Amino acid sequence: MVLYPPDDPFLFSINLFGLPIAVRWYGAIIMSGALLAAYIAARRGQDRGYHPDHVWNQLMLGLLLGIAGARLYYVAFEWERFAANPWSTLNLTTGGLAIHGGIIGSVLAVILYARWNRLPFWDWVDVSVPAYLLGQGIGRWGNFFNQEAYGRPTSLPIGVRIDPEYRLPPYTNLQEYPVNTLFHATFLYESIWNITGAGLLFLADRRFGHYAPAGKRWLRPGDLLFLYAIIYSVGRFWIEGLRTDSLCLNGVGGDCAGSLRAAQVLSLVLMAAGVVALIINHRRPLTPTADGAPPAPPDQPDSDTGRNDGNTTAERDEASPATP
């Protein structure tokens, strides 16, 4: 089975009142994944007592810091490419976003938003994590339309065909690697892995987390984030080994001959951190909410400031004067 994207990278390109408006498949798919993830997270948040506006507000900040983090991470490892013209780092149309940088930016966004709105961080991050991994799985298809993030040539019955202008050496040699050469569809592998991992996180939360009966709630606040770090990193580690466009610790992108792949090193760190965090999280004593359930969260942002007052609905009702 040959996977080959449309010749045109644009979903549509029009001229409106003299202004060119173009939407790339890549951007449309990334946003589709983000919006679906936010919709699911909003539903999950409501189940835990959060106002859905929190998720949509968080999405805006997450997109901003996530994209910034993804770009800065990529530029840090490919600085030689941008050193002659640093302003070119702002031109995202040439490619160059690294998902690990995006994850770092997204986590920072959650920390800032939770702190500003006085939300319990560990419970709040667990609301979004499964949907976030689902969004990553959908977003990987953007790489397909950009003809990027592919692997080495493959003899498997399924592969992706890459046009010569999108190939990296030595695969630009058409005599050795003709136009019909199939490459590992690593974007597809990671998409399937992420969507499956998201399903496992949803299932874990339903069977052993927030949605489980009180006596079966083995998961504690923060556990879904730690499981995410393990699940995503295991998949990314082996898939990264197939790619030809990795960011390398020696600052040279490609198959990283003679160097370690940055994504694999970070994946190992995240796997270990996730395991250690799970152990620590389950060795510490439970808070006064003895069944492991988090304190009731503030239910909605203040209409004027966008911040919570730090109290749940019940606490606000108790503080209100009784009506005759």
N, C-alpha and C positions, 0 to 999 in steps of 0.2 A: 504494500500500500504506500503510495507516494503522497506525502503532504507537501503542498505548494501553495503559498499565499497568493491573493490577487495581485496583478501587476501594479495596480495603483495603490499606494500606501494611504490614500485619502478616502475616508468614508464618504465625504462630499466636499466639493470646492465650488463656491459660488461667488458672484460679484453682486453685492447689494449696495445700490446707490453709489457706485464707484469704489466701494470698499471691498477688498478681497477677504472672504471668510472661508477658512478651510479647517476641517476637523479630520485629524488622522485616526486611523483604526486604533493605533496604539493608545492614544489619549482616551478615545471612546471606551475601550475595553477596561483600561485602568479605572476610569470613573464609574463604569458599570459595576465593577467589583467592589469599589468603595461604597457606592450607594446601596448595593444589596447588603453588604456587611453592616452598614449603619442601620438599615431597616430592621435587620434581624436583631442587632444589638439593642435597638430601641424597644423592641418587643420584650427582649430578655430583661432590660432595665425596668420596664413597667411591672414585670412579674416580681421584681425585688423592691418595688416601691419608689423607683426613680422616675422623675418626669422625663418623657421622651425628648424634650428639648435639650436636655443635657447631652444626649448622644449626638444630635445634629450640631450643637455648638462645639462639642469635642471633635467632630469630624473636620470642621473648618480649620481648627488649630492643628489637628493631626496631619492634614494634607499639607499645610504650610511647612511645618517643621519636618515632616516626613520627606518631602521633596528636597528641602534644603539639606537634610542630613544625608540623603542618598547621593546628592550631587557632591557635597563636600567630601564624603568618603571616597567616591570614585576619583575625584580630582587629586586627593592626597596620594593615591597609589599610581596615578598617571600624570604626575606633575610635569614631567618632561614634555608632554604633549601640549600643555597649556602655558608653560613658562614664558614663551616668547610673546604671548598675547593673553595676559591674565583675564582680560575682559571677556574672552571667549568662553570662560567658565559659565557665563550667564546665558549662553546660547544652548538651550536644551534640545533644539531640533537636530543637533549633530549626534545625539545619543550620549550616554554616560551617566546612568543612575545605578547605584549599587544597593541591593535590597537590605543588606545588613546596616548600611547607613540610614536607610529609611526606617528600619525597626528601631534603631537608637533614637532617631528624631521622634518617632511615634510614642515611644515610652516616655521621653522627655515631655511631650505634649500632655500625656495622661497625668504625669506628676504635677505639672503646672496647673492643669485644669482642676484636678482634684484638690490641690492645696488652695487655689483661689476660691473654689466653691464649697470648701469644707466637706468634701466627700471622703468616705473611708476608702483609701487608695486600693487596698488589696481586694476588697469586694468589688469596687468599681472596675478595676482592670479585668477581673474575672468575667464581668458582664460582656466585655468586648472581645476577649482573646479568641474564642472559637470562631466568631464571625470574621475576625481579622485574618485568620488563617484561610478561611474560605475565600475571602477577597483576594488574598495572595494567589490562590489557585486559579482564580478567574483571570487575574491580571497577567499571569504568565503567558496567556495567549497573545498579549501585545507583542511579545518577542517574536512570535510566529509571523505576524504581519510586518515586522521590521526586519525579518531575516537575520536575527541575532540570537545569542545564547544557545547556539547549536553545539553539537559534540563532534567527535571524530567520525570518519567514515565508518559505516556499519554494513554488515551483511544480513542484518535482521530483515524480516519481511515488511517491516514498516520503518520509514525514515523520512527525513525532510530534505527537499531539494533546495540548494542555495545557489543563487545566481553568482557568477564569477566576481562581480563588483562588490559583493558583500562578504567574500571569503578572506580569510587570513592566510598568509604563507604557511606551509608550502602548498596549500590547497588551491592556490591561484594557478598552479601549473595544470593546464587543461589537458595536456598529453597524459599525465599520470593520473589526474583526477578530472575526467570529462564532465561535461555539463550535467549528465544524468546521474552523477554520483550521489548516493544517499548518505546523509549524515545522521548521527544519533539525534532524535528529537528530544533533547534534554528539557526544553520548555514543557513538552507534553509529560515527560516523566515527573517533573516537579509539580505540574498542575495536578496530576492524578494523586501524587503523594500528599500534597497540601489539602486537597478536598477530602481525601480519606482521613487524614489527620484531624481535620475539622469535625468530621463525622464522629470520630472517636472521642473528641473533647465534648461534643454535644451529648453523646451517650453517657460519658463518665459523669457529667453534671446531672443528667436525669436519673442515673442509677445510684450514684454515690454522693451527689452534691446538693445544690439548692433545691432541686425538684424531687429529691428522694424523701421518703418518710423519715421523720426525725431520728429513728433508731438506726437507720442505714446511712446516715450522712458521714461518710468517712473523709471526704474532701474538706479541707479547710480553706478559708480565704487566702488567695495567692497560689493555691495548688494548680489551678488551670494555667496560670502563667508559667509555672515551672514545668508542667507537662508539655506546654507549647514549646518551650525552649529545647526540651529533649527530642520531641517528635520531629519538629522542623529541622533541627540540626542533624539528626541521623540521616534524614533523606538528603539534605543539602550536601552532606559530606560525600556520599558515594556518587551523587549526580555530578557534583563539581569535578570529580576526577575524570569525567568523560569530556568536559568542555575544552574548547580550544581558545577561548577568549577570557580566561580567568585573570583576575587581578593578582599579581605575584608580589611576594615580599621584597624582591629585588627591584621593584619599580617598573618592571617590563611586563606588559600584558601578553597573553598568549597561552601556550600549553605549559608554561612554567618549568621548562627543562632546567635543572640545576637549581631550582628554587622551590619554596613552599607556596602553595596557593593560600592566599589570605582568607578566603571563605572557609577552607577546610580547617585552618588553624582556629579561626573564631568559632566554627561549629563545635570543635572539640572542647573549647573553653565553655561554650554555652551548655553543652551536654553535661559536663562535669558540674557546672554551677547549678543546673537544674536539679540534678540528683542530690547534691549537698543541701540545696535550699529545701527540697522536699523532706529530707531527713530532719533538718533543724526545725522546720515548720511543725512536724509531728512530734518532736520531742519537747517542745515548749509547752507549758501548761495552758489550758484553755482559759479564755476570758470568762467573766461572770455569765455570759450567755452560754450555759454549760453544754448545750447540744451542738456547739460549734457553729451555730448560725451567727452571722455578723450583726452588729447593732443595726437597728432600723435606720435607713438612710434618709437624708432630707429629700422631700419628694419633688420640689420644683424650685427653679431659680427665682430670685426676686425680680419683679417686673421692671424695676427702675435701674437696679445696679447690675443685674445679671448674676448676682451671687446669692447663695443660700444664707439663711440666718443661723444655720447650724443646728436647728431643731427639726424633729420629725413633726408630722401633722398632729400626732397624739400629744406631743409635748407642748405644741402651740395651743392646742385646745385646753390643756390643763392650766396653762398660764393665763388664759382669757378669763375675764370676769363672767360669772354666771349670769345668764339672762333670766329675768323674772318669769 
